[in-house]
Amino acid sequence: MGGRQKFSREKLKIEGWRGRLLLAIAYRVLQVWARTIRFEIDDRVGVLGKRVSGQFIAALWHNRLLFLPWFLRRFIPERHGVGLISASRDGDLATELVKRFGFEVVRGSSSRQGATAMLQLAELLAHGRDVVITPDGPRGPVYQVGPGIIFLAQKTGAAIAPLHIEYSNCWRLKSWDRFILPRPFSKAYFIFGSPLQIAQTNSDEEFERERQRLQNAMMQLVERP
């Protein structure tokens, strides 16, 4: 197909010079856009400017993802992270952008390639990588923790660090999660929440209590005064 972009019904392939140009433009726009935003940071984990042992599973709601790769690379460049991104066509562009910020990517979700993705993430955690997951992605319901992140924490023993980003001024897309786009020159309040250690469970009821515990911890950050 020469230098033309190739599209398939199963997965969007961004190839050729047009694809590379699109990615370069998107990457540059995100960098410039992010630099207009004033960040205020509430670090309850103690990872900024410190050497923290052990790995974390970072959890952030799907609708607040846009500037997370830029933020992590800017403020904690010493941490080596891996993002879980949907194996759907919509995840292809996000995957290429995240890689440009220097992060590894595992493709999968609760609905597609989930078991394989969890095994990959467990192995990467064991080899010193942090993991970032949107526990309500890629299809929702919004602000509802799915079971995958709980299984991963139980399998690996890694603590879950809830993250949250709140903007002083933003647009919201008409998507299932009302995806957030901060307005240029707005203020962002970024919270590294206190790590949560997930207990091992022996029944559905116990598992649900752990899931709800993480749910509550994340929503407390959203509902902060």
WOJOTA-V737604 format. One record per residue. N is the residue number from 1. RES is the residue in one small letter. SS is DSSP state (@ for helix, = for strand, . for the rest). D_CENTER is the distance of its C-alpha to the mean C-alpha in Angstrom with 2 decimals. Layout:
BEGIN
n->N res->RES ss->SS d_center->D_CENTER
n->N res->RES ss->SS d_center->D_CENTER
END
This chain:
BEGIN
n->1 res->m ss->. d_center->33.89
n->2 res->g ss->. d_center->34.30
n->3 res->g ss->. d_center->31.84
n->4 res->r ss->. d_center->30.80
n->5 res->q ss->. d_center->27.32
n->6 res->k ss->= d_center->27.21
n->7 res->f ss->= d_center->25.82
n->8 res->s ss->. d_center->25.94
n->9 res->r ss->. d_center->25.75
n->10 res->e ss->. d_center->23.22
n->11 res->k ss->. d_center->20.80
n->12 res->l ss->= d_center->20.66
n->13 res->k ss->= d_center->21.73
n->14 res->i ss->. d_center->21.51
n->15 res->e ss->. d_center->24.53
n->16 res->g ss->@ d_center->27.55
n->17 res->w ss->@ d_center->28.13
n->18 res->r ss->@ d_center->26.92
n->19 res->g ss->@ d_center->23.50
n->20 res->r ss->@ d_center->23.38
n->21 res->l ss->@ d_center->24.62
n->22 res->l ss->@ d_center->22.04
n->23 res->l ss->@ d_center->19.17
n->24 res->a ss->@ d_center->21.09
n->25 res->i ss->@ d_center->21.66
n->26 res->a ss->@ d_center->18.12
n->27 res->y ss->@ d_center->16.95
n->28 res->r ss->@ d_center->19.92
n->29 res->v ss->@ d_center->19.49
n->30 res->l ss->@ d_center->15.97
n->31 res->q ss->@ d_center->17.48
n->32 res->v ss->@ d_center->20.53
n->33 res->w ss->@ d_center->18.85
n->34 res->a ss->@ d_center->16.60
n->35 res->r ss->@ d_center->19.82
n->36 res->t ss->. d_center->21.50
n->37 res->i ss->. d_center->19.22
n->38 res->r ss->= d_center->20.45
n->39 res->f ss->= d_center->17.97
n->40 res->e ss->= d_center->19.15
n->41 res->i ss->= d_center->17.41
n->42 res->d ss->= d_center->17.98
n->43 res->d ss->= d_center->17.33
n->44 res->r ss->. d_center->18.21
n->45 res->v ss->. d_center->17.06
n->46 res->g ss->. d_center->19.28
n->47 res->v ss->. d_center->17.18
n->48 res->l ss->. d_center->18.39
n->49 res->g ss->. d_center->21.47
n->50 res->k ss->. d_center->21.97
n->51 res->r ss->. d_center->21.86
n->52 res->v ss->. d_center->20.07
n->53 res->s ss->. d_center->20.89
n->54 res->g ss->. d_center->18.80
n->55 res->q ss->. d_center->15.21
n->56 res->f ss->= d_center->12.43
n->57 res->i ss->= d_center->9.78
n->58 res->a ss->= d_center->7.31
n->59 res->a ss->= d_center->6.55
n->60 res->l ss->. d_center->5.62
n->61 res->w ss->. d_center->7.56
n->62 res->h ss->@ d_center->7.02
n->63 res->n ss->@ d_center->9.75
n->64 res->r ss->@ d_center->8.54
n->65 res->l ss->. d_center->5.89
n->66 res->l ss->. d_center->8.97
n->67 res->f ss->. d_center->9.82
n->68 res->l ss->@ d_center->7.01
n->69 res->p ss->@ d_center->8.16
n->70 res->w ss->@ d_center->11.61
n->71 res->f ss->@ d_center->11.51
n->72 res->l ss->@ d_center->10.55
n->73 res->r ss->@ d_center->13.12
n->74 res->r ss->@ d_center->15.55
n->75 res->f ss->@ d_center->15.75
n->76 res->i ss->. d_center->15.03
n->77 res->p ss->. d_center->15.94
n->78 res->e ss->. d_center->17.56
n->79 res->r ss->. d_center->14.52
n->80 res->h ss->. d_center->13.61
n->81 res->g ss->= d_center->10.03
n->82 res->v ss->= d_center->8.90
n->83 res->g ss->= d_center->5.92
n->84 res->l ss->= d_center->6.83
n->85 res->i ss->= d_center->7.84
n->86 res->s ss->. d_center->10.75
n->87 res->a ss->. d_center->14.20
n->88 res->s ss->. d_center->15.63
n->89 res->r ss->. d_center->17.21
n->90 res->d ss->. d_center->14.73
n->91 res->g ss->@ d_center->12.05
n->92 res->d ss->@ d_center->14.57
n->93 res->l ss->@ d_center->14.44
n->94 res->a ss->@ d_center->10.68
n->95 res->t ss->@ d_center->11.21
n->96 res->e ss->@ d_center->14.14
n->97 res->l ss->@ d_center->12.74
n->98 res->v ss->@ d_center->9.92
n->99 res->k ss->@ d_center->12.91
n->100 res->r ss->@ d_center->15.04
n->101 res->f ss->. d_center->13.16
n->102 res->g ss->. d_center->14.08
n->103 res->f ss->. d_center->11.15
n->104 res->e ss->= d_center->11.85
n->105 res->v ss->= d_center->10.40
n->106 res->v ss->= d_center->11.35
n->107 res->r ss->= d_center->12.22
n->108 res->g ss->. d_center->12.68
n->109 res->s ss->. d_center->12.05
n->110 res->s ss->. d_center->14.34
n->111 res->s ss->. d_center->16.76
n->112 res->r ss->. d_center->16.94
n->113 res->q ss->. d_center->17.30
n->114 res->g ss->@ d_center->15.63
n->115 res->a ss->@ d_center->18.10
n->116 res->t ss->@ d_center->18.04
n->117 res->a ss->@ d_center->14.28
n->118 res->m ss->@ d_center->14.56
n->119 res->l ss->@ d_center->17.54
n->120 res->q ss->@ d_center->15.93
n->121 res->l ss->@ d_center->13.10
n->122 res->a ss->@ d_center->15.99
n->123 res->e ss->@ d_center->18.01
n->124 res->l ss->@ d_center->15.55
n->125 res->l ss->@ d_center->15.18
n->126 res->a ss->@ d_center->18.97
n->127 res->h ss->. d_center->19.27
n->128 res->g ss->. d_center->17.61
n->129 res->r ss->. d_center->13.98
n->130 res->d ss->= d_center->11.09
n->131 res->v ss->= d_center->8.24
n->132 res->v ss->= d_center->4.53
n->133 res->i ss->= d_center->4.53
n->134 res->t ss->. d_center->4.94
n->135 res->p ss->. d_center->8.57
n->136 res->d ss->. d_center->10.34
n->137 res->g ss->. d_center->9.20
n->138 res->p ss->. d_center->10.60
n->139 res->r ss->. d_center->13.93
n->140 res->g ss->. d_center->14.05
n->141 res->p ss->. d_center->16.06
n->142 res->v ss->. d_center->14.11
n->143 res->y ss->. d_center->13.55
n->144 res->q ss->. d_center->14.62
n->145 res->v ss->. d_center->13.15
n->146 res->g ss->. d_center->13.88
n->147 res->p ss->. d_center->15.77
n->148 res->g ss->@ d_center->13.69
n->149 res->i ss->@ d_center->11.75
n->150 res->i ss->@ d_center->15.25
n->151 res->f ss->@ d_center->16.95
n->152 res->l ss->@ d_center->14.80
n->153 res->a ss->@ d_center->15.50
n->154 res->q ss->@ d_center->19.11
n->155 res->k ss->@ d_center->19.56
n->156 res->t ss->@ d_center->18.39
n->157 res->g ss->. d_center->19.32
n->158 res->a ss->. d_center->16.19
n->159 res->a ss->= d_center->15.52
n->160 res->i ss->= d_center->12.46
n->161 res->a ss->= d_center->11.59
n->162 res->p ss->= d_center->10.60
n->163 res->l ss->= d_center->9.13
n->164 res->h ss->= d_center->10.56
n->165 res->i ss->= d_center->11.59
n->166 res->e ss->= d_center->14.94
n->167 res->y ss->= d_center->17.00
n->168 res->s ss->. d_center->20.78
n->169 res->n ss->. d_center->21.22
n->170 res->c ss->= d_center->19.14
n->171 res->w ss->= d_center->19.57
n->172 res->r ss->= d_center->18.12
n->173 res->l ss->. d_center->18.10
n->174 res->k ss->. d_center->20.06
n->175 res->s ss->. d_center->17.30
n->176 res->w ss->. d_center->16.77
n->177 res->d ss->. d_center->14.20
n->178 res->r ss->. d_center->16.02
n->179 res->f ss->. d_center->13.22
n->180 res->i ss->= d_center->13.80
n->181 res->l ss->= d_center->15.34
n->182 res->p ss->= d_center->16.77
n->183 res->r ss->. d_center->20.39
n->184 res->p ss->. d_center->21.52
n->185 res->f ss->. d_center->22.99
n->186 res->s ss->. d_center->21.29
n->187 res->k ss->= d_center->20.17
n->188 res->a ss->= d_center->16.68
n->189 res->y ss->= d_center->16.59
n->190 res->f ss->= d_center->13.67
n->191 res->i ss->= d_center->13.83
n->192 res->f ss->= d_center->13.00
n->193 res->g ss->= d_center->14.32
n->194 res->s ss->= d_center->16.88
n->195 res->p ss->= d_center->15.90
n->196 res->l ss->= d_center->16.88
n->197 res->q ss->. d_center->18.83
n->198 res->i ss->. d_center->18.94
n->199 res->a ss->. d_center->22.55
n->200 res->q ss->. d_center->24.00
n->201 res->t ss->. d_center->25.44
n->202 res->n ss->. d_center->28.50
n->203 res->s ss->. d_center->28.42
n->204 res->d ss->@ d_center->26.40
n->205 res->e ss->@ d_center->27.31
n->206 res->e ss->@ d_center->26.03
n->207 res->f ss->@ d_center->22.73
n->208 res->e ss->@ d_center->22.39
n->209 res->r ss->@ d_center->23.19
n->210 res->e ss->@ d_center->20.34
n->211 res->r ss->@ d_center->17.89
n->212 res->q ss->@ d_center->19.50
n->213 res->r ss->@ d_center->19.37
n->214 res->l ss->@ d_center->15.58
n->215 res->q ss->@ d_center->15.74
n->216 res->n ss->@ d_center->18.28
n->217 res->a ss->@ d_center->16.59
n->218 res->m ss->@ d_center->13.53
n->219 res->m ss->@ d_center->16.05
n->220 res->q ss->@ d_center->18.26
n->221 res->l ss->@ d_center->15.89
n->222 res->v ss->@ d_center->15.83
n->223 res->e ss->. d_center->19.58
n->224 res->r ss->. d_center->20.50
n->225 res->p ss->. d_center->23.88
END
